[in-house]
Amino acid sequence: MKKGLLLLCCLLNIAAYAQDRQCDNNTARSWWDVQRYTITTEIDTASGYLNGYAIVEVKITGNMGDSMQIDLQEPMNITDIKSTPELGGTLRWVRAGNAYYITGDFSTLAANSNFILAIGFEGTPRIARHAPWDGGLVLDRDSKGERWIGLACQGDGASIWFPCKNFQGDEPDKGMMLTMIVPEGITMVSNGQCMAEGVKADAGRVRWTWKVNNPINNYDISFYIGDYVHWSDTLAGAKGNLSIDYYVLRDNLAKAKKQFSVVKPMLQCFEEKIGPYPFYEDGYKLVDAPYLGMEHQSAIAY
């Protein structure tokens, strides 16, 4: 029985791997390639409501169509779209389910050139019921009643919470950056390295910014919010010093210290047997999450 389940899991993973590498034949998405996402948003930690904008840096890679598709799943909404350079005046867009079709004078853009979309968005993402098996936001509380929030979206894609090209075959080549404004006194963790740690934004709120230098799949972009305790370590690894960071709920600190003592021996073993950890620039993190584990690149949900 166990062997049968293992075989089924392997087959499902192989099928998902093959599907992710298929060409995107959608003519409104196939002519452009994502270079970078820069997301800035504030969150209402009581409801999960998000309000912000996403900067999408784009490179033209094929024959331009008459429209461009950006994905954002209901009940989220796009509120505004601007471009740099401007595409022949005011952009127009129309919604078709979980996709938005943008029209403008794309003929003014040269082949292989880059342009930028600034997309305003707002709404409360779908609430997950059995994360990470279903996609969405997880709104929980720790033992002291403090808000504990996570997000998992492998099955549904990142357009469940921010406007993007919801195609796993197109990773942002230059990485991504996420800035989130949260209530003062709690920690927000995301992928990559912390660029701004609890910087005062306005009365009672602070700003956290995280930057990823490597290409990253959309579904791996995630965030965690909670009353976290943080400690750091360093691995003298195959490619130099690798920063290791842990973020756990206060009540879990003692057992986390014990459990995470295996991390450095594990990484050393993997580097010896498989090869160097692939994201040295972005570090390695384990984050206490309000759902079962998820392999979010450089910020693993534990």
Residue frames as qw, qx, qy, qz and C-alpha x, y, z in Angstrom:
[[0.000, 0.886, 0.464, 0.000, 0.00, 0.00, 0.00],
 [0.300, -0.812, 0.097, 0.491, 2.77, 2.42, 0.98],
 [0.422, -0.159, 0.592, 0.668, 4.69, 1.62, -2.21],
 [0.245, 0.606, 0.670, 0.352, 1.55, 2.30, -4.26],
 [0.105, -0.946, -0.251, 0.178, 1.05, 5.69, -2.62],
 [0.401, -0.608, 0.334, 0.598, 4.70, 6.58, -3.16],
 [0.395, 0.152, 0.682, 0.596, 4.46, 5.64, -6.85],
 [0.123, 0.811, 0.550, 0.158, 1.30, 7.73, -7.25],
 [0.236, -0.894, -0.024, 0.381, 2.99, 10.76, -5.65],
 [0.434, -0.346, 0.516, 0.653, 5.99, 10.36, -7.97],
 [0.322, 0.424, 0.699, 0.478, 3.75, 10.16, -11.04],
 [0.010, -0.917, -0.396, 0.037, 1.81, 13.25, -9.99],
 [0.334, -0.764, 0.183, 0.520, 5.04, 15.18, -9.47],
 [0.423, -0.060, 0.639, 0.639, 6.34, 14.12, -12.89],
 [0.212, 0.672, 0.640, 0.306, 3.06, 15.21, -14.53],
 [0.141, -0.944, -0.190, 0.230, 3.18, 18.57, -12.76],
 [0.433, -0.524, 0.387, 0.623, 6.83, 19.03, -13.79],
 [0.371, 0.219, 0.685, 0.587, 5.99, 18.34, -17.43],
 [0.086, 0.830, 0.537, 0.124, 2.95, 20.61, -17.38],
 [0.272, -0.858, -0.029, 0.435, 4.93, 23.50, -15.88],
 [0.344, -0.435, 0.508, 0.659, 7.39, 23.33, -18.76],
 [0.450, 0.558, 0.644, 0.268, 4.88, 23.35, -21.57],
 [0.190, 0.157, 0.202, 0.948, 4.85, 26.41, -23.79],
 [0.190, 0.539, 0.489, -0.658, 2.33, 29.11, -22.99],
 [0.261, 0.291, 0.700, 0.598, 0.23, 29.10, -26.18],
 [0.028, 0.836, 0.484, -0.257, -2.04, 31.90, -25.00],
 [0.490, 0.536, 0.210, 0.654, -1.47, 34.66, -27.58],
 [0.185, -0.909, -0.055, -0.371, -2.08, 37.38, -24.97],
 [0.644, -0.716, 0.264, 0.050, 0.79, 36.03, -22.81],
 [0.916, 0.052, 0.224, 0.329, 3.20, 34.26, -25.15],
 [0.523, 0.707, 0.025, 0.476, 4.83, 37.41, -26.64],
 [0.072, -0.805, 0.318, -0.497, 6.24, 38.76, -23.36],
 [0.740, -0.061, -0.574, 0.344, 8.48, 37.52, -20.56],
 [0.474, -0.870, -0.085, -0.108, 8.42, 38.63, -16.92],
 [0.504, 0.519, -0.434, 0.537, 11.71, 40.12, -15.73],
 [0.206, 0.027, -0.651, 0.730, 10.82, 41.19, -12.19],
 [0.369, -0.718, -0.523, -0.274, 7.88, 41.67, -9.80],
 [0.178, 0.123, -0.451, 0.866, 7.95, 44.50, -7.26],
 [0.397, -0.596, -0.644, -0.267, 4.92, 44.27, -4.98],
 [0.055, 0.130, -0.447, 0.883, 3.91, 46.88, -2.41],
 [0.485, -0.483, -0.576, -0.447, 0.81, 46.32, -0.31],
 [0.241, -0.304, 0.574, -0.721, -0.75, 46.91, 3.07],
 [0.450, -0.215, -0.853, -0.151, -2.78, 44.27, 4.86],
 [0.569, -0.451, 0.168, -0.667, -5.67, 44.42, 7.30],
 [0.169, 0.249, -0.937, 0.178, -4.62, 41.59, 9.59],
 [0.492, 0.092, 0.606, -0.618, -8.16, 41.20, 10.95],
 [0.755, 0.447, 0.238, -0.417, -9.74, 40.42, 7.58],
 [0.689, -0.023, 0.571, 0.445, -6.82, 39.73, 5.22],
 [0.429, 0.870, 0.239, -0.029, -7.78, 42.64, 2.95],
 [0.606, -0.168, 0.276, 0.727, -4.90, 43.74, 0.68],
 [0.298, 0.931, 0.196, -0.076, -4.50, 47.10, -1.02],
 [0.446, -0.596, 0.392, 0.540, -1.47, 47.96, -3.12],
 [0.600, 0.722, -0.192, -0.286, 0.21, 47.79, -6.49],
 [0.836, -0.126, 0.433, 0.311, 2.48, 45.47, -8.44],
 [0.216, 0.783, -0.408, -0.417, 5.24, 46.69, -10.76],
 [0.888, 0.136, 0.425, 0.109, 5.71, 44.12, -13.53],
 [0.002, 0.693, -0.513, -0.506, 8.88, 44.53, -15.59],
 [0.835, 0.370, 0.391, -0.110, 8.36, 42.95, -19.00],
 [0.155, -0.466, 0.632, 0.600, 10.56, 42.01, -21.96],
 [0.750, 0.467, -0.005, -0.468, 9.09, 41.56, -25.44],
 [0.442, -0.343, 0.805, 0.198, 10.12, 38.17, -26.80],
 [0.374, 0.274, 0.834, 0.299, 7.80, 37.54, -29.77],
 [0.021, -0.360, -0.482, -0.799, 5.26, 38.99, -32.16],
 [0.141, 0.118, 0.495, -0.849, 3.06, 41.34, -30.20],
 [0.025, 0.522, 0.836, 0.170, -0.64, 40.65, -30.18],
 [0.103, -0.585, -0.230, -0.771, -3.39, 43.21, -29.83],
 [0.607, -0.685, -0.006, -0.402, -3.81, 42.54, -26.11],
 [0.289, 0.387, -0.756, 0.441, -1.92, 41.51, -23.00],
 [0.729, -0.463, -0.440, -0.247, -3.27, 39.20, -20.32],
 [0.019, 0.398, -0.660, 0.637, -2.71, 39.78, -16.60],
 [0.585, -0.324, -0.732, -0.125, -4.19, 37.29, -14.15],
 [0.117, -0.214, 0.561, -0.791, -5.90, 38.09, -10.84],
 [0.283, -0.299, -0.903, -0.121, -8.40, 35.71, -9.33],
 [0.463, -0.575, -0.187, -0.648, -11.74, 36.68, -7.89],
 [0.002, 0.897, 0.441, -0.018, -12.59, 38.16, -5.44],
 [0.415, -0.463, 0.118, 0.774, -9.45, 40.30, -5.95],
 [0.419, 0.847, 0.327, 0.023, -9.77, 43.30, -8.30],
 [0.514, 0.090, 0.146, 0.841, -7.47, 45.44, -10.42],
 [0.035, -0.832, -0.380, 0.402, -8.08, 49.13, -9.75],
 [0.200, 0.915, -0.180, -0.299, -5.62, 50.83, -12.11],
 [0.840, 0.060, 0.322, 0.433, -3.05, 50.07, -14.81],
 [0.167, 0.935, -0.197, -0.242, -0.34, 52.39, -16.12],
 [0.909, 0.172, 0.137, 0.353, 2.64, 51.72, -18.37],
 [0.112, -0.877, 0.331, 0.331, 6.13, 53.11, -18.89],
 [0.032, 0.083, -0.162, -0.983, 6.63, 54.07, -21.66],
 [0.530, 0.362, 0.395, -0.657, 3.01, 55.04, -22.29],
 [0.339, 0.116, 0.858, 0.367, 1.40, 52.86, -24.93],
 [0.013, -0.328, -0.574, -0.750, -0.39, 55.30, -27.19],
 [0.392, -0.424, -0.042, -0.815, -2.42, 57.03, -24.50],
 [0.592, -0.309, 0.473, -0.575, -4.76, 55.60, -21.89],
 [0.125, 0.101, -0.983, -0.086, -4.67, 51.84, -21.44],
 [0.722, -0.142, -0.040, -0.676, -7.95, 49.98, -21.41],
 [0.072, 0.171, -0.975, 0.119, -8.71, 46.67, -19.80],
 [0.741, -0.164, -0.189, -0.623, -11.60, 44.28, -19.52],
 [0.380, -0.318, 0.816, -0.297, -12.12, 41.41, -17.10],
 [0.769, 0.091, -0.484, -0.408, -12.94, 37.88, -18.20],
 [0.898, -0.304, -0.318, 0.032, -13.24, 35.74, -15.09],
 [0.699, -0.618, 0.072, 0.354, -9.81, 35.50, -13.48],
 [0.589, 0.076, 0.304, 0.745, -8.02, 37.24, -16.36],
 [0.118, 0.853, 0.120, -0.494, -7.72, 40.87, -17.41],
 [0.658, 0.376, 0.394, 0.520, -7.07, 41.77, -21.07],
 [0.169, -0.738, 0.012, 0.653, -5.17, 45.02, -21.54],
 [0.599, 0.600, 0.373, 0.378, -5.28, 46.87, -24.84],
 [0.161, -0.855, 0.122, 0.477, -3.00, 49.67, -25.95],
 [0.605, 0.759, -0.225, -0.089, -0.73, 50.64, -28.82],
 [0.810, -0.398, 0.368, 0.225, 1.83, 47.87, -28.32],
 [0.751, 0.539, 0.165, 0.342, 3.13, 48.55, -31.86],
 [0.050, 0.949, -0.214, 0.225, 5.09, 51.50, -30.43],
 [0.656, -0.600, 0.457, 0.038, 7.36, 49.03, -28.60],
 [0.417, 0.626, -0.632, -0.184, 10.48, 47.69, -30.27],
 [0.938, -0.013, -0.345, -0.030, 11.28, 43.99, -30.46],
 [0.742, -0.026, -0.451, 0.495, 13.35, 42.79, -27.48],
 [0.001, -0.507, 0.226, -0.832, 12.67, 46.03, -25.60],
 [0.278, -0.301, -0.794, 0.449, 11.46, 46.31, -22.02],
 [0.252, -0.512, -0.124, -0.812, 8.51, 48.13, -20.53],
 [0.080, -0.041, -0.776, 0.624, 6.84, 48.39, -17.12],
 [0.418, -0.547, -0.528, -0.498, 3.27, 47.95, -15.95],
 [0.035, -0.110, 0.616, -0.779, 2.14, 49.48, -12.65],
 [0.465, -0.349, -0.696, -0.421, -1.02, 47.65, -11.57],
 [0.316, -0.289, 0.467, -0.774, -3.15, 48.71, -8.62],
 [0.547, -0.190, -0.787, -0.213, -5.07, 45.92, -6.87],
 [0.320, -0.285, 0.514, -0.743, -7.26, 45.37, -3.83],
 [0.803, -0.153, -0.350, -0.457, -9.46, 42.81, -2.13],
 [0.598, -0.445, 0.611, -0.266, -9.44, 39.91, 0.29],
 [0.324, 0.325, -0.847, -0.269, -7.84, 36.79, -1.21],
 [0.819, -0.186, -0.434, -0.327, -9.72, 33.51, -1.01],
 [0.471, -0.571, 0.570, -0.359, -9.44, 31.98, 2.46],
 [0.468, 0.253, -0.842, -0.091, -7.87, 28.52, 2.38],
 [0.817, -0.371, 0.022, -0.441, -9.70, 25.73, 4.19],
 [0.948, -0.227, 0.183, 0.129, -7.02, 23.00, 4.03],
 [0.332, 0.855, -0.395, 0.049, -3.75, 24.73, 3.13],
 [0.040, 0.522, -0.431, -0.735, -1.46, 23.88, 1.50],
 [0.376, 0.221, 0.874, 0.214, -3.71, 21.39, -0.30],
 [0.250, 0.806, 0.486, 0.228, -6.02, 24.20, -1.40],
 [0.412, 0.270, -0.024, 0.870, -4.79, 27.70, -2.20],
 [0.214, -0.832, -0.308, -0.409, -5.46, 30.86, -0.28],
 [0.023, -0.605, 0.416, -0.678, -4.88, 32.96, 2.77],
 [0.625, -0.329, -0.682, 0.189, -4.68, 31.37, 6.22],
 [0.198, -0.634, 0.177, -0.726, -5.97, 33.56, 9.07],
 [0.742, -0.308, -0.573, 0.159, -5.17, 32.04, 12.45],
 [0.282, -0.842, 0.232, -0.397, -4.18, 33.10, 15.97],
 [0.447, 0.292, -0.760, 0.371, -1.44, 31.93, 18.29],
 [0.489, -0.387, -0.743, 0.243, -1.97, 30.80, 21.90],
 [0.188, -0.339, -0.343, 0.856, -1.96, 34.43, 23.09],
 [0.317, 0.757, 0.519, -0.238, -4.61, 35.48, 20.58],
 [0.036, -0.653, 0.329, 0.682, -2.16, 37.35, 18.32],
 [0.747, 0.576, -0.022, -0.331, -2.76, 37.22, 14.58],
 [0.468, -0.339, 0.749, 0.324, -0.86, 34.47, 12.72],
 [0.652, 0.640, 0.073, -0.400, -1.17, 34.63, 8.94],
 [0.416, -0.289, 0.729, 0.460, 0.23, 32.63, 6.04],
 [0.636, 0.559, -0.072, -0.528, -0.38, 32.11, 2.35],
 [0.445, -0.171, 0.832, 0.283, -0.04, 29.02, 0.12],
 [0.586, 0.591, 0.074, -0.550, -0.98, 28.94, -3.56],
 [0.245, -0.319, 0.818, 0.412, 0.86, 26.18, -5.42],
 [0.365, 0.360, 0.851, 0.113, -2.29, 24.63, -6.87],
 [0.248, 0.844, 0.460, -0.121, -4.08, 27.87, -7.74],
 [0.539, 0.444, 0.121, 0.705, -1.15, 30.12, -8.55],
 [0.318, -0.222, -0.285, 0.876, 0.03, 33.50, -7.30],
 [0.152, -0.313, -0.328, -0.878, -2.80, 35.37, -9.05],
 [0.457, -0.572, -0.681, 0.022, -4.88, 34.30, -6.06],
 [0.409, -0.738, -0.300, 0.444, -3.41, 37.37, -4.29],
 [0.096, -0.695, 0.180, 0.690, -1.50, 39.67, -6.68],
 [0.690, 0.680, 0.043, -0.246, -1.71, 40.52, -10.42],
 [0.343, -0.526, 0.706, 0.328, 0.82, 38.50, -12.39],
 [0.604, 0.339, -0.592, -0.412, 1.37, 36.17, -15.30],
 [0.728, -0.282, 0.513, -0.356, -0.08, 33.04, -13.74],
 [0.891, 0.380, -0.244, -0.052, 2.03, 30.60, -15.74],
 [0.753, -0.582, 0.267, 0.150, 4.61, 28.51, -13.91],
 [0.818, 0.262, 0.214, 0.465, 6.83, 28.35, -17.01],
 [0.296, 0.723, -0.010, 0.624, 7.68, 32.07, -16.71],
 [0.602, -0.585, -0.298, 0.454, 9.71, 32.90, -13.62],
 [0.070, 0.996, -0.051, 0.010, 10.83, 36.52, -13.13],
 [0.808, 0.355, -0.229, 0.411, 14.44, 36.37, -14.36],
 [0.233, 0.526, -0.354, 0.737, 15.62, 39.19, -12.09],
 [0.257, -0.191, -0.784, 0.532, 13.76, 38.03, -8.98],
 [0.269, -0.722, -0.480, -0.420, 11.19, 39.98, -7.01],
 [0.147, 0.116, -0.501, 0.845, 10.70, 42.36, -4.10],
 [0.389, -0.623, -0.635, -0.240, 7.79, 42.44, -1.65],
 [0.041, 0.180, -0.404, 0.896, 7.00, 45.33, 0.68],
 [0.423, -0.553, -0.679, -0.233, 4.15, 44.91, 3.15],
 [0.140, -0.421, 0.318, -0.838, 2.77, 47.32, 5.75],
 [0.593, -0.354, -0.723, 0.001, 1.58, 45.58, 8.92],
 [0.479, -0.841, -0.096, -0.233, 0.61, 46.63, 12.47],
 [0.106, 0.689, -0.589, 0.409, 3.47, 47.60, 14.73],
 [0.552, -0.420, 0.606, -0.390, 4.66, 44.84, 17.06],
 [0.903, 0.114, 0.411, -0.057, 4.35, 41.89, 14.67],
 [0.270, -0.477, 0.656, 0.518, 6.80, 40.50, 12.13],
 [0.785, 0.539, 0.074, -0.297, 6.28, 39.98, 8.41],
 [0.457, -0.408, 0.710, 0.347, 8.55, 37.43, 6.70],
 [0.768, 0.575, 0.016, -0.282, 8.90, 36.70, 2.99],
 [0.920, 0.218, 0.094, 0.311, 11.35, 35.20, 0.52],
 [0.533, 0.632, -0.121, 0.549, 14.95, 36.35, 0.14],
 [0.475, -0.055, -0.400, 0.782, 16.83, 38.86, 2.26],
 [0.163, -0.845, -0.464, 0.211, 15.29, 41.48, 4.55],
 [0.399, 0.429, 0.109, 0.803, 15.88, 44.99, 3.20],
 [0.215, -0.456, 0.148, -0.851, 13.68, 46.94, 5.64],
 [0.432, -0.226, -0.844, 0.223, 12.85, 45.54, 9.07],
 [0.284, -0.698, -0.608, 0.250, 9.87, 47.09, 10.82],
 [0.233, 0.062, 0.047, 0.969, 10.45, 50.64, 9.51],
 [0.163, 0.523, 0.534, -0.644, 7.79, 53.07, 10.75],
 [0.197, 0.397, 0.660, 0.607, 5.21, 53.71, 8.02],
 [0.256, -0.544, -0.125, -0.789, 2.59, 55.76, 9.87],
 [0.441, -0.417, 0.463, -0.646, 0.79, 55.76, 13.22],
 [0.761, -0.157, 0.525, -0.347, 0.82, 52.21, 14.57],
 [0.920, 0.363, 0.145, -0.022, 2.11, 50.58, 11.38],
 [0.348, -0.641, 0.566, 0.385, 5.49, 49.46, 10.07],
 [0.720, 0.596, -0.231, -0.269, 6.96, 48.43, 6.74],
 [0.684, -0.326, 0.618, 0.210, 8.86, 45.24, 5.95],
 [0.603, 0.675, -0.286, -0.315, 10.68, 44.70, 2.63],
 [0.743, -0.232, 0.605, 0.166, 12.16, 41.44, 1.32],
 [0.436, 0.706, -0.384, -0.405, 14.18, 41.01, -1.88],
 [0.883, 0.021, 0.456, 0.112, 14.82, 37.88, -3.96],
 [0.006, -0.687, 0.503, 0.524, 17.81, 37.97, -6.32],
 [0.211, -0.091, 0.921, 0.314, 17.24, 34.63, -8.06],
 [0.474, -0.110, -0.539, -0.687, 14.47, 33.66, -10.48],
 [0.227, 0.040, 0.815, -0.531, 11.52, 32.40, -8.42],
 [0.125, -0.363, -0.830, -0.404, 8.33, 30.63, -9.37],
 [0.310, -0.462, -0.112, -0.823, 5.18, 32.65, -8.72],
 [0.760, -0.463, -0.380, -0.251, 3.67, 30.09, -6.35],
 [0.704, -0.113, -0.426, 0.557, 6.81, 30.24, -4.19],
 [0.055, 0.377, -0.149, 0.912, 6.30, 33.95, -3.47],
 [0.535, -0.576, -0.614, -0.071, 4.67, 34.01, -0.08],
 [0.026, -0.554, 0.351, -0.755, 4.48, 35.83, 3.23],
 [0.573, -0.392, -0.687, 0.216, 4.06, 35.05, 6.92],
 [0.142, -0.616, 0.139, -0.762, 2.84, 37.41, 9.65],
 [0.758, -0.469, -0.454, -0.006, 3.03, 36.72, 13.37],
 [0.405, -0.852, 0.286, -0.169, 4.54, 37.41, 16.78],
 [0.915, 0.249, -0.250, 0.198, 7.79, 35.73, 15.79],
 [0.539, -0.724, 0.355, 0.244, 11.05, 35.17, 17.62],
 [0.712, 0.673, -0.193, 0.059, 14.02, 35.35, 15.24],
 [0.545, -0.654, 0.451, 0.267, 17.53, 33.94, 15.44],
 [0.609, 0.718, -0.304, -0.148, 20.28, 33.48, 12.86],
 [0.774, -0.345, 0.462, 0.262, 23.13, 31.17, 12.02],
 [0.373, 0.742, -0.437, -0.345, 25.67, 30.73, 9.23],
 [0.948, 0.038, 0.300, 0.097, 26.71, 27.66, 7.26],
 [0.104, -0.655, 0.598, 0.450, 30.26, 27.49, 5.91],
 [0.825, 0.339, 0.404, -0.204, 29.00, 25.90, 2.72],
 [0.751, 0.184, 0.460, 0.438, 30.16, 24.82, -0.70],
 [0.366, 0.680, 0.261, 0.579, 29.81, 28.35, -2.14],
 [0.129, 0.413, -0.289, 0.854, 30.87, 30.33, 0.93],
 [0.069, 0.132, 0.692, -0.706, 28.85, 31.53, 3.88],
 [0.275, -0.436, -0.683, -0.517, 25.12, 30.80, 3.71],
 [0.248, -0.208, 0.391, -0.861, 22.88, 32.86, 5.99],
 [0.358, -0.332, -0.869, -0.087, 20.34, 30.79, 7.93],
 [0.243, -0.205, 0.263, -0.911, 17.37, 32.40, 9.68],
 [0.231, -0.355, -0.905, 0.041, 14.57, 31.00, 11.80],
 [0.316, -0.224, 0.080, -0.918, 11.24, 32.65, 12.64],
 [0.379, -0.284, -0.881, -0.003, 9.02, 30.82, 15.14],
 [0.467, -0.715, -0.239, -0.463, 6.15, 31.64, 17.48],
 [0.138, -0.645, 0.548, -0.514, 7.29, 32.47, 21.00],
 [0.816, -0.275, 0.352, -0.367, 5.61, 29.41, 22.49],
 [0.966, 0.257, -0.003, 0.034, 7.48, 27.18, 20.03],
 [0.166, 0.862, -0.468, 0.102, 10.96, 28.56, 20.66],
 [0.507, -0.509, 0.687, -0.107, 12.28, 25.77, 22.91],
 [0.817, 0.145, 0.558, 0.016, 11.18, 22.88, 20.71],
 [0.609, 0.793, -0.024, 0.013, 12.19, 24.76, 17.54],
 [0.067, -0.814, 0.576, -0.020, 15.74, 25.19, 18.87],
 [0.621, -0.246, 0.744, -0.026, 15.89, 21.44, 19.39],
 [0.774, 0.455, 0.441, -0.024, 14.30, 20.45, 16.06],
 [0.480, 0.873, -0.088, 0.010, 16.27, 22.93, 13.97],
 [0.435, -0.688, 0.554, 0.178, 19.60, 21.71, 15.33],
 [0.742, 0.096, 0.618, 0.240, 19.56, 19.22, 12.42],
 [0.484, 0.849, 0.121, -0.173, 19.42, 21.95, 9.74],
 [0.063, 0.826, -0.520, -0.208, 23.15, 22.55, 9.27],
 [0.437, -0.242, 0.856, 0.136, 24.04, 18.82, 9.17],
 [0.631, 0.519, 0.568, -0.098, 21.18, 18.33, 6.70],
 [0.390, 0.895, -0.088, -0.200, 22.39, 21.12, 4.42],
 [0.160, -0.668, 0.700, 0.194, 25.97, 19.84, 4.60],
 [0.577, 0.038, 0.814, 0.048, 24.80, 16.35, 3.67],
 [0.593, 0.700, 0.382, -0.115, 22.73, 17.61, 0.73],
 [0.216, 0.895, -0.319, -0.226, 25.58, 19.76, -0.56],
 [0.318, -0.471, 0.806, 0.164, 27.93, 16.80, -0.38],
 [0.517, 0.177, 0.836, 0.049, 25.56, 14.37, -2.10],
 [0.442, 0.724, 0.530, 0.015, 23.61, 16.63, -4.48],
 [0.429, 0.441, 0.146, 0.775, 25.47, 19.90, -4.92],
 [0.139, -0.021, -0.314, 0.939, 25.48, 23.44, -3.55],
 [0.125, 0.672, 0.607, -0.405, 22.30, 24.99, -2.17],
 [0.430, 0.464, 0.479, 0.608, 21.08, 26.98, -5.22],
 [0.054, -0.876, -0.286, -0.385, 20.01, 30.26, -3.55],
 [0.603, -0.194, -0.328, 0.701, 23.02, 31.50, -1.59],
 [0.097, 0.282, 0.047, 0.953, 22.22, 35.15, -2.41],
 [0.495, -0.470, -0.268, -0.679, 18.75, 34.78, -0.88],
 [0.234, -0.367, 0.712, -0.552, 19.67, 32.77, 2.20],
 [0.454, -0.194, -0.861, -0.121, 17.85, 29.87, 3.83],
 [0.332, -0.247, 0.380, -0.827, 14.90, 30.36, 6.21],
 [0.275, -0.341, -0.898, -0.029, 12.49, 28.17, 8.12],
 [0.263, -0.225, 0.108, -0.932, 9.28, 29.94, 9.15],
 [0.147, 0.242, 0.870, -0.404, 6.67, 28.70, 11.64],
 [0.270, -0.079, -0.472, -0.836, 3.49, 28.59, 9.51],
 [0.532, 0.039, 0.494, -0.687, -0.21, 28.21, 10.41],
 [0.889, 0.296, -0.046, -0.346, -0.55, 25.26, 8.01],
 [0.912, -0.117, 0.311, 0.241, 1.38, 22.16, 6.99],
 [0.434, -0.504, 0.381, 0.643, 4.79, 22.68, 5.37],
 [0.612, 0.764, 0.207, -0.006, 5.44, 24.21, 1.96],
 [0.744, -0.082, 0.206, 0.630, 8.67, 24.51, -0.04],
 [0.190, 0.975, 0.112, 0.003, 8.57, 28.30, -0.53],
 [0.735, 0.398, -0.137, 0.532, 11.96, 29.14, -2.04],
 [0.349, 0.336, -0.381, 0.788, 14.34, 30.54, 0.62],
 [0.344, -0.248, 0.376, -0.824, 11.45, 30.89, 3.14],
 [0.406, -0.095, -0.889, -0.189, 10.22, 27.37, 3.81],
 [0.624, -0.420, 0.037, -0.658, 6.94, 26.97, 5.68],
 [0.293, 0.158, -0.901, 0.277, 7.46, 24.65, 8.63]]
